[in-house]
């Protein structure tokens, strides 16, 4: 199992309806979802945060960091 997790969610994240943690059978699925989420956050969220994508054994973490 591979996961995609979001750390330090902001108000924009909660309003988006995205899940804070998702599980996938394949690494490629988790990677694709992490990149899709990151792209959506960068385009549609307010500009008060930046988003860092980190890979770890077993998945990906998107960290929301204030600018």
Z-matrix of the N, CA and C atoms (Angstrom, degrees):
N
C 1 1.455
C 2 1.522 1 109.48
N 3 1.321 2 114.75 1 143.09
C 4 1.458 3 122.87 2 176.92
C 5 1.523 4 108.29 3 -125.18
N 6 1.315 5 115.58 4 146.09
C 7 1.456 6 118.52 5 -177.10
C 8 1.520 7 111.34 6 -124.10
N 9 1.330 8 114.10 7 158.77
C 10 1.456 9 123.27 8 169.22
C 11 1.521 10 105.22 9 -123.81
N 12 1.338 11 115.90 10 120.85
C 13 1.456 12 121.08 11 -177.38
C 14 1.525 13 109.92 12 -122.65
N 15 1.321 14 116.18 13 147.80
C 16 1.463 15 121.75 14 176.26
C 17 1.520 16 107.34 15 -113.98
N 18 1.338 17 115.45 16 127.18
C 19 1.460 18 121.03 17 178.97
C 20 1.518 19 109.84 18 -107.39
N 21 1.305 20 116.63 19 141.13
C 22 1.463 21 124.88 20 178.04
C 23 1.533 22 112.00 21 59.88
N 24 1.340 23 117.86 22 52.83
C 25 1.472 24 119.78 23 -179.14
C 26 1.527 25 112.12 24 -59.93
N 27 1.311 26 115.57 25 144.74
C 28 1.462 27 122.64 26 179.17
C 29 1.537 28 109.21 27 -105.60
N 30 1.314 29 116.74 28 178.75
C 31 1.470 30 120.41 29 -179.90
C 32 1.523 31 111.74 30 -61.17
N 33 1.331 32 117.01 31 -39.84
C 34 1.467 33 119.99 32 178.54
C 35 1.529 34 110.17 33 -58.72
N 36 1.327 35 116.47 34 -39.71
C 37 1.457 36 120.48 35 179.52
C 38 1.526 37 110.60 36 -63.58
N 39 1.324 38 117.10 37 -47.42
C 40 1.463 39 119.99 38 -178.87
C 41 1.525 40 111.67 39 -62.62
N 42 1.321 41 117.55 40 -37.99
C 43 1.469 42 120.93 41 178.53
C 44 1.522 43 112.52 42 -69.96
N 45 1.320 44 117.39 43 -23.11
C 46 1.467 45 121.03 44 -176.08
C 47 1.524 46 112.93 45 -71.78
N 48 1.323 47 117.22 46 -23.56
C 49 1.458 48 120.40 47 -177.84
C 50 1.524 49 113.57 48 83.27
N 51 1.326 50 117.50 49 4.17
C 52 1.468 51 120.55 50 177.87
C 53 1.528 52 109.42 51 -70.84
N 54 1.315 53 115.04 52 153.69
C 55 1.467 54 120.87 53 178.51
C 56 1.522 55 110.19 54 -85.82
N 57 1.338 56 116.63 55 141.56
C 58 1.463 57 120.82 56 178.63
C 59 1.523 58 112.14 57 -72.53
N 60 1.321 59 117.26 58 -26.64
C 61 1.471 60 121.17 59 -179.33
C 62 1.522 61 108.58 60 -144.29
N 63 1.325 62 114.89 61 130.40
C 64 1.458 63 121.24 62 177.87
C 65 1.525 64 109.02 63 -131.44
N 66 1.319 65 116.56 64 149.37
C 67 1.464 66 123.01 65 179.34
C 68 1.525 67 109.75 66 -115.88
N 69 1.345 68 116.11 67 142.11
C 70 1.451 69 122.21 68 179.75
C 71 1.523 70 109.21 69 -136.65
N 72 1.312 71 115.36 70 150.80
C 73 1.465 72 121.21 71 178.74
C 74 1.525 73 111.43 72 -74.16
N 75 1.332 74 116.89 73 -36.58
C 76 1.462 75 121.03 74 -174.31
C 77 1.524 76 110.95 75 -117.91
N 78 1.324 77 114.80 76 146.78
C 79 1.461 78 121.10 77 179.00
C 80 1.528 79 111.05 78 -60.19
N 81 1.316 80 117.24 79 -39.49
C 82 1.465 81 121.39 80 -178.61
C 83 1.527 82 112.00 81 -61.97
N 84 1.320 83 116.70 82 -36.41
C 85 1.467 84 120.75 83 177.19
C 86 1.522 85 110.77 84 -66.78
N 87 1.326 86 116.86 85 -44.06
C 88 1.471 87 121.32 86 179.02
C 89 1.517 88 110.16 87 -63.95
N 90 1.313 89 117.17 88 -43.13
C 91 1.463 90 121.12 89 179.71
C 92 1.523 91 111.16 90 -62.42
N 93 1.315 92 117.17 91 -45.13
C 94 1.463 93 121.27 92 179.62
C 95 1.529 94 111.00 93 -62.13
N 96 1.321 95 117.82 94 -43.03
C 97 1.460 96 121.37 95 179.43
C 98 1.525 97 111.28 96 -66.67
N 99 1.326 98 117.58 97 -40.70
C 100 1.467 99 120.96 98 178.36
C 101 1.525 100 110.27 99 -60.89
N 102 1.322 101 117.07 100 -43.96
C 103 1.460 102 120.26 101 179.29
C 104 1.530 103 112.04 102 -68.51
N 105 1.335 104 117.06 103 -36.03
C 106 1.465 105 120.94 104 177.41
C 107 1.528 106 110.28 105 -64.17
N 108 1.332 107 116.39 106 -45.55
C 109 1.457 108 121.10 107 179.41
C 110 1.527 109 111.11 108 -63.38
N 111 1.321 110 116.26 109 -44.51
C 112 1.455 111 120.83 110 -179.99
C 113 1.528 112 110.64 111 -59.66
N 114 1.320 113 116.66 112 -44.91
C 115 1.465 114 120.89 113 178.69
C 116 1.532 115 110.96 114 -60.98
N 117 1.319 116 116.78 115 -44.76
C 118 1.467 117 120.46 116 179.75
C 119 1.531 118 111.22 117 -62.97
N 120 1.321 119 116.87 118 -41.58
C 121 1.466 120 120.73 119 178.81
C 122 1.529 121 110.90 120 -63.17
N 123 1.323 122 116.69 121 -44.42
C 124 1.461 123 120.50 122 -178.49
C 125 1.525 124 112.63 123 -65.63
N 126 1.314 125 117.43 124 -30.66
C 127 1.465 126 121.09 125 -177.48
C 128 1.528 127 112.15 126 -88.61
N 129 1.330 128 117.96 127 -41.53
C 130 1.464 129 121.01 128 -168.57
C 131 1.530 130 115.90 129 -105.07
N 132 1.322 131 118.15 130 -16.39
C 133 1.462 132 118.99 131 -178.23
C 134 1.524 133 109.95 132 -85.45
N 135 1.339 134 115.54 133 164.32
C 136 1.464 135 120.37 134 177.09
C 137 1.522 136 109.81 135 -61.81
N 138 1.277 137 116.60 136 165.27
C 139 1.467 138 121.27 137 -176.13
C 140 1.534 139 112.20 138 -93.27
N 141 1.320 140 117.24 139 20.73
C 142 1.460 141 120.60 140 -179.14
C 143 1.525 142 112.92 141 -87.61
N 144 1.330 143 117.33 142 -4.38
C 145 1.456 144 121.56 143 -178.11
C 146 1.522 145 110.33 144 -133.38
N 147 1.323 146 114.46 145 160.70
C 148 1.457 147 119.91 146 168.00
C 149 1.526 148 106.58 147 -120.26
N 150 1.308 149 116.02 148 162.97
C 151 1.453 150 120.90 149 -172.54
C 152 1.522 151 109.63 150 -127.24
N 153 1.310 152 116.80 151 122.13
C 154 1.457 153 122.46 152 179.80
C 155 1.524 154 109.07 153 -109.21
N 156 1.319 155 115.78 154 129.56
C 157 1.458 156 121.69 155 177.87
C 158 1.521 157 107.98 156 -103.03
N 159 1.327 158 116.20 157 123.70
C 160 1.464 159 122.12 158 -179.90
C 161 1.521 160 109.51 159 -123.55
N 162 1.313 161 115.70 160 136.36
C 163 1.461 162 120.67 161 174.74
C 164 1.525 163 108.06 162 -96.49
N 165 1.315 164 116.47 163 139.63
C 166 1.456 165 121.75 164 175.17
C 167 1.512 166 107.56 165 -137.30
N 168 1.328 167 118.66 166 162.01
C 169 1.458 168 119.10 167 178.60
C 170 1.531 169 109.74 168 -56.85
N 171 1.300 170 116.91 169 117.78
C 172 1.450 171 120.97 170 179.12
C 173 1.515 172 114.68 171 98.61
N 174 1.344 173 118.18 172 6.69
C 175 1.456 174 117.00 173 176.50
C 176 1.512 175 115.30 174 156.67
N 177 1.337 176 113.72 175 -156.51
C 178 1.452 177 122.45 176 -174.97
C 179 1.521 178 109.76 177 -136.34
N 180 1.326 179 115.60 178 147.36
C 181 1.461 180 121.95 179 175.65
C 182 1.514 181 108.08 180 -123.93
N 183 1.334 182 116.35 181 132.72
C 184 1.454 183 122.11 182 170.80
C 185 1.521 184 106.27 183 -105.99
N 186 1.327 185 115.80 184 118.49
C 187 1.449 186 121.69 185 -178.97
C 188 1.519 187 108.09 186 -103.02
N 189 1.336 188 116.89 187 125.78
C 190 1.461 189 122.25 188 177.85
C 191 1.526 190 107.11 189 -95.81
N 192 1.329 191 115.87 190 119.57
C 193 1.461 192 122.79 191 -173.41
C 194 1.525 193 109.48 192 -122.48
N 195 1.348 194 118.43 193 131.86
C 196 1.466 195 119.43 194 175.19
C 197 1.522 196 110.73 195 -62.21
N 198 1.327 197 115.82 196 145.78
C 199 1.479 198 120.60 197 177.23
C 200 1.503 199 110.29 198 -78.98
